[in-house]
Amino acid sequence: MAVSEQLLESLLQDVAIVTFRKRTTGEIRVMPCTKNLKYVPSEMLPKGADRQTNPDIIKVFSLDRNSWRSFHKQDVLDIKKVSDDGEVNNSGRSGS
């Protein structure tokens, strides 16, 4: 699945359900996550500038684990946007 820049930008505004294959175990992970800092607890907010150097790695806040996580763009299997009312929207899907 190709992960579009537009879809990644939506993570800055919204919550999404990202499904990806973990590189370490091959396990499929379904993760509600965001890059929008309004959803991040104050004690978990970044302390300095983002030091992300690899553009193929996406760093997000995992809402189910309450911590920062990352995944590789090429390992993404599906992305669904979550609306403000909690509904999952398939229009957030990116084609391959």
Secondary structure as UniProt FT lines:
FT   HELIX           5..13
FT   STRAND          15..21
FT   TURN            23..25
FT   STRAND          28..34
FT   HELIX           37..39
FT   HELIX           42..44
FT   TURN            55..56
FT   STRAND          57..62
FT   TURN            63..66
FT   STRAND          67..72
FT   HELIX           73..75
FT   STRAND          76..82
FT   TURN            84..85
FT   STRAND          88..89
FT   HELIX           90..92
//
